Amino acid sequence: MSFSLRGKHAIVVGGTGTLGFRIASALADRGSVVTIMSRNAVDDRQVLEPRLKPFEPLPYREDFDGGRRPTEHQFKRLDAQRGDIFKGLFPTLGPVDVLVNCAGTSQASALKRTGEEEIQRILNLNLRATILASKYAKLTNHGCIINVSSLMATKMGAGATVYAASKAGVIGTFVIYP
C-alpha cells in the first residue's frame, strides 16, 4: 500500500533502535519530516541522517496552532530518567502530525536479581516516556499517536518480568485512554 505523508511532521521516540529507525525511515520515505528522539540520537546522527530520505518541504503554511513545521530532520536527546522529560519540548518542535512511541530497553535478569534502580530505569523508558510523550502530543488536539508494545506484554518470558510489565502497561494505559 502506498500513501503520502508529504509535509507532515512525525516524531519517533526510540528512533535510533532497530525498529524505531525503520519506522522513521518509512515515514521519511513517504515525505514526512522526522524528529528522532532517543538517548543516543545526537551521537548517532552522523550515521543515521544520511540513511533518511531528505525532506522536501511544502511551501510555508500556518498550522492549527500558528507554529511552523521543521524543514529538516531533527535528532533530539531523550533522558527518560528526568522528571520533566517532555515538558515544554513539544511546543519547540512544531506541530506534530504523527507520534510513534517505540522506545524500549530490555531486561536480562530474573526479578529477584534485578535491582530497584534497574527496575525504575526500565519502567521510565518503556512506560513513563510513552505516557508522557502521548500526554504532551495530545495537548495539541491534532495528529495521531502510535504506541508500540511487545508480545512479551501478554506472553511472559524468563528474565523479563519488568520489561513485560512495562509493555503490558502501555497496552493497559492506551486501550482505555480517551
KEKE-3310 file (N, C-alpha, C; in steps of 0.2 Angstrom, whole numbers, plus 5000, padded with zeros to 4 digits):
npx = (5004:5003:5005:5005:5014:5018:5025:5021:5024:5033:5036:5047:5049:5062:5069:5082:5084:5083:5070:5064:5071:5069:5055:5056:5063:5053:5043:5050:5052:5040:5038:5038:5044:5055:5057:5069:5070:5080:5090:5103:5102:5108:5122:5121:5117:5126:5128:5115:5107:5111:5105:5092:5079:5080:5071:5058:5052:5035:5027:5028:5016:5003:4999:4987:4990:4997:5011:5026:5032:5045:5060:5069:5076:5077:5086:5085:5091:5085:5081:5075:5075:5074:5063:5056:5053:5047:5041:5037:5044:5038:5031:5042:5046:5037:5021:5014:5011:5011:5015:5026:5028:5041:5051:5062:5069:5077:5077:5088:5088:5083:5069:5071:5085:5086:5090:5083:5085:5087:5075:5067:5073:5070:5056:5054:5059:5052:5038:5034:5039:5032:5019:5020:5025:5014:5004:5008:5008:4995:4990:4989:4979:4978:4983:4990:4993:5004:5007:5020:5020:5024:5025:5029:5021:5010:5014:5023:5041:5056:5066:5062:5053:5050:5051:5041:5030:5031:5028:5015:5009:5009:4999:4988:4986:4983:4973:4961:4963:4957)
npy = (4994:5011:5027:5045:5056:5068:5083:5082:5081:5070:5062:5051:5042:5034:5032:5028:5015:4998:4994:5007:5015:5010:5013:5027:5029:5024:5033:5045:5041:5042:5056:5063:5075:5071:5069:5062:5055:5050:5041:5041:5049:5061:5058:5047:5053:5057:5045:5040:5050:5051:5040:5043:5048:5063:5078:5086:5101:5108:5123:5137:5137:5141:5133:5123:5128:5139:5138:5134:5121:5110:5111:5102:5085:5081:5078:5073:5072:5061:5059:5048:5047:5059:5071:5080:5076:5078:5090:5106:5103:5099:5110:5117:5109:5111:5108:5092:5079:5065:5054:5042:5030:5020:5017:5007:4997:4982:4968:4958:4949:4938:4943:4943:4946:4958:4975:4989:5001:4998:4992:5004:5011:5004:5005:5019:5021:5012:5013:5025:5036:5034:5037:5050:5057:5054:5061:5075:5077:5075:5086:5095:5092:5087:5077:5060:5046:5033:5019:5007:4991:4975:4958:4952:4957:4950:4937:4930:4929:4921:4930:4943:4950:4963:4971:4965:4969:4983:4984:4979:4988:4999:4994:4993:5006:5013:5007:5011:5024:5040)
npz = (5000:4996:5001:5005:5015:5014:5019:5032:5050:5059:5075:5082:5095:5102:5091:5086:5088:5081:5077:5078:5070:5058:5057:5057:5045:5036:5037:5033:5020:5014:5014:5026:5038:5050:5067:5077:5093:5106:5118:5112:5101:5096:5096:5087:5075:5064:5058:5055:5049:5035:5030:5029:5019:5011:5017:5008:5009:5010:5003:5014:5027:5038:5053:5063:5076:5073:5073:5065:5054:5056:5044:5041:5045:5062:5077:5093:5110:5122:5139:5149:5162:5168:5177:5170:5157:5144:5146:5140:5128:5117:5111:5105:5095:5084:5076:5078:5068:5068:5081:5086:5098:5102:5110:5120:5132:5136:5148:5157:5167:5181:5191:5205:5205:5200:5202:5211:5205:5192:5189:5190:5179:5168:5168:5167:5154:5146:5149:5156:5148:5136:5140:5145:5133:5124:5132:5131:5117:5114:5119:5109:5101:5089:5075:5075:5087:5089:5098:5102:5108:5115:5111:5122:5132:5134:5134:5144:5148:5154:5165:5161:5168:5172:5160:5153:5161:5160:5146:5145:5153:5144:5134:5143:5148:5136:5130:5136:5136:5133)
capx = (5000:5007:5002:5009:5014:5022:5024:5019:5029:5032:5041:5048:5053:5066:5070:5088:5084:5082:5063:5062:5074:5065:5049:5057:5064:5047:5040:5053:5051:5033:5038:5037:5050:5055:5061:5071:5071:5082:5096:5108:5100:5113:5128:5120:5115:5130:5127:5108:5104:5112:5101:5085:5077:5080:5064:5056:5046:5030:5028:5026:5009:5001:4996:4982:4992:5001:5018:5029:5034:5053:5061:5074:5075:5080:5089:5085:5092:5080:5083:5069:5076:5072:5056:5052:5056:5044:5038:5040:5048:5033:5030:5048:5047:5032:5016:5015:5005:5012:5019:5027:5032:5043:5057:5061:5075:5076:5079:5091:5090:5077:5066:5075:5092:5085:5090:5077:5087:5086:5068:5065:5076:5066:5049:5054:5059:5047:5031:5033:5041:5027:5013:5021:5025:5007:5001:5010:5006:4988:4988:4988:4972:4980:4988:4989:4998:5005:5011:5022:5021:5028:5022:5030:5016:5005:5017:5029:5047:5060:5071:5060:5047:5049:5050:5034:5025:5031:5025:5008:5006:5007:4993:4983:4985:4980:4966:4956:4965:4952)
capy = (5000:5017:5033:5050:5060:5074:5089:5080:5081:5064:5061:5044:5041:5027:5031:5026:5007:4994:4995:5014:5019:5008:5017:5034:5029:5023:5040:5049:5039:5044:5063:5067:5077:5067:5071:5056:5056:5044:5043:5042:5052:5066:5054:5043:5057:5056:5038:5038:5055:5050:5035:5045:5052:5071:5081:5091:5105:5111:5130:5139:5137:5142:5127:5124:5132:5145:5136:5132:5114:5110:5110:5096:5080:5083:5072:5076:5068:5060:5056:5046:5047:5066:5071:5084:5073:5081:5097:5112:5101:5098:5117:5119:5105:5112:5104:5085:5075:5058:5052:5035:5028:5014:5016:5001:4993:4975:4966:4951:4945:4937:4948:4943:4949:4965:4980:4994:5006:4995:4992:5011:5013:5000:5007:5025:5022:5009:5015:5033:5040:5033:5040:5057:5059:5054:5067:5081:5077:5076:5093:5099:5090:5086:5071:5053:5043:5025:5016:5001:4987:4969:4952:4950:4960:4945:4931:4931:4926:4921:4935:4949:4952:4971:4973:4963:4973:4989:4984:4977:4994:5003:4992:4994:5013:5016:5004:5015:5031:5044)
capz = (5000:4995:5004:5006:5022:5012:5023:5039:5055:5063:5080:5083:5102:5102:5084:5084:5088:5075:5075:5078:5064:5052:5056:5055:5038:5032:5037:5029:5013:5012:5014:5032:5041:5056:5073:5081:5100:5110:5122:5108:5095:5094:5095:5081:5069:5058:5055:5053:5045:5028:5028:5029:5013:5013:5017:5003:5012:5006:5004:5021:5029:5046:5055:5068:5082:5071:5073:5058:5054:5054:5037:5041:5050:5069:5082:5100:5115:5127:5145:5152:5169:5170:5179:5166:5151:5138:5147:5136:5122:5111:5108:5102:5089:5079:5076:5077:5065:5069:5086:5087:5104:5101:5114:5124:5134:5139:5154:5156:5174:5185:5195:5211:5204:5197:5207:5211:5200:5185:5188:5188:5173:5163:5168:5165:5147:5142:5151:5158:5142:5132:5143:5144:5126:5122:5135:5128:5110:5114:5121:5103:5098:5081:5073:5078:5091:5088:5103:5100:5114:5113:5113:5129:5137:5135:5134:5149:5147:5159:5165:5158:5171:5172:5153:5151:5164:5157:5139:5147:5155:5138:5132:5148:5148:5130:5127:5139:5135:5129)
cpx = (5004:5003:5007:5008:5018:5020:5022:5025:5028:5038:5041:5053:5056:5068:5077:5089:5083:5075:5062:5065:5071:5058:5050:5059:5058:5043:5043:5053:5045:5032:5037:5044:5050:5060:5062:5073:5074:5088:5102:5107:5105:5120:5127:5118:5119:5130:5120:5106:5105:5108:5093:5084:5077:5072:5064:5050:5041:5031:5025:5018:5008:4998:4990:4984:4997:5008:5020:5032:5042:5054:5067:5073:5079:5081:5089:5087:5086:5082:5077:5069:5074:5065:5052:5054:5053:5041:5041:5043:5044:5032:5036:5049:5042:5027:5017:5010:5005:5017:5020:5031:5034:5050:5056:5068:5073:5078:5082:5093:5083:5075:5070:5082:5092:5085:5084:5079:5086:5079:5065:5067:5071:5059:5049:5054:5053:5039:5030:5034:5035:5021:5014:5022:5018:5003:5002:5008:4999:4985:4987:4982:4973:4984:4986:4995:4998:5010:5013:5023:5026:5024:5023:5025:5011:5008:5024:5035:5052:5065:5069:5053:5045:5048:5043:5029:5025:5027:5017:5005:5005:5000:4987:4981:4981:4974:4961:4957:4960:4955)
cpy = (5006:5023:5039:5054:5066:5080:5088:5080:5075:5064:5054:5044:5034:5026:5029:5018:5004:4995:5003:5017:5016:5012:5024:5034:5028:5030:5045:5048:5041:5052:5067:5070:5074:5070:5064:5058:5049:5046:5044:5046:5057:5063:5050:5047:5057:5050:5037:5044:5054:5044:5037:5049:5059:5073:5086:5095:5107:5119:5131:5139:5138:5135:5128:5129:5138:5144:5134:5125:5114:5108:5105:5091:5083:5077:5076:5071:5067:5056:5054:5046:5054:5067:5075:5082:5077:5088:5102:5110:5102:5105:5119:5115:5107:5107:5097:5082:5068:5057:5045:5034:5021:5013:5010:4999:4987:4974:4959:4948:4944:4942:4949:4946:4955:4970:4985:4999:5004:4994:4999:5013:5010:5004:5015:5026:5018:5011:5023:5037:5040:5037:5048:5060:5059:5060:5073:5082:5078:5083:5098:5098:5089:5080:5064:5050:5035:5023:5009:4997:4981:4963:4949:4953:4955:4938:4932:4927:4926:4927:4942:4951:4959:4973:4971:4967:4980:4990:4983:4984:4999:5001:4994:5002:5016:5013:5008:5022:5035:5048)
cpz = (5000:4997:5005:5012:5020:5016:5030:5043:5059:5068:5081:5090:5102:5095:5082:5085:5082:5073:5074:5072:5058:5051:5054:5048:5034:5032:5033:5021:5010:5013:5020:5034:5048:5061:5077:5088:5103:5114:5118:5101:5092:5092:5088:5075:5063:5054:5052:5048:5037:5025:5027:5022:5015:5012:5012:5006:5007:5007:5011:5021:5036:5047:5061:5074:5080:5071:5066:5059:5053:5047:5036:5046:5057:5073:5089:5105:5120:5133:5149:5159:5172:5172:5174:5159:5145:5139:5144:5130:5116:5107:5103:5096:5083:5080:5074:5074:5066:5075:5086:5093:5103:5105:5119:5126:5137:5146:5153:5162:5177:5190:5202:5211:5201:5202:5206:5206:5193:5184:5186:5181:5167:5162:5166:5157:5143:5143:5152:5152:5137:5134:5143:5137:5123:5125:5132:5121:5110:5116:5115:5099:5091:5080:5076:5082:5090:5093:5102:5107:5112:5115:5120:5134:5138:5136:5138:5147:5153:5159:5162:5161:5171:5165:5151:5154:5161:5150:5140:5149:5149:5135:5137:5148:5142:5127:5130:5138:5131:5124)
residu = (MET:SER:PHE:SER:LEU:ARG:GLY:LYS:HIS:ALA:ILE:VAL:VAL:GLY:GLY:THR:GLY:THR:LEU:GLY:PHE:ARG:ILE:ALA:SER:ALA:LEU:ALA:ASP:ARG:GLY:SER:VAL:VAL:THR:ILE:MET:SER:ARG:ASN:ALA:VAL:ASP:ASP:ARG:GLN:VAL:LEU:GLU:PRO:ARG:LEU:LYS:PRO:PHE:GLU:PRO:LEU:PRO:TYR:ARG:GLU:ASP:PHE:ASP:GLY:GLY:ARG:ARG:PRO:THR:GLU:HIS:GLN:PHE:LYS:ARG:LEU:ASP:ALA:GLN:ARG:GLY:ASP:ILE:PHE:LYS:GLY:LEU:PHE:PRO:THR:LEU:GLY:PRO:VAL:ASP:VAL:LEU:VAL:ASN:CYS:ALA:GLY:THR:SER:GLN:ALA:SER:ALA:LEU:LYS:ARG:THR:GLY:GLU:GLU:GLU:ILE:GLN:ARG:ILE:LEU:ASN:LEU:ASN:LEU:ARG:ALA:THR:ILE:LEU:ALA:SER:LYS:TYR:ALA:LYS:LEU:THR:ASN:HIS:GLY:CYS:ILE:ILE:ASN:VAL:SER:SER:LEU:MET:ALA:THR:LYS:MET:GLY:ALA:GLY:ALA:THR:VAL:TYR:ALA:ALA:SER:LYS:ALA:GLY:VAL:ILE:GLY:THR:PHE:VAL:ILE:TYR:PRO)
# end
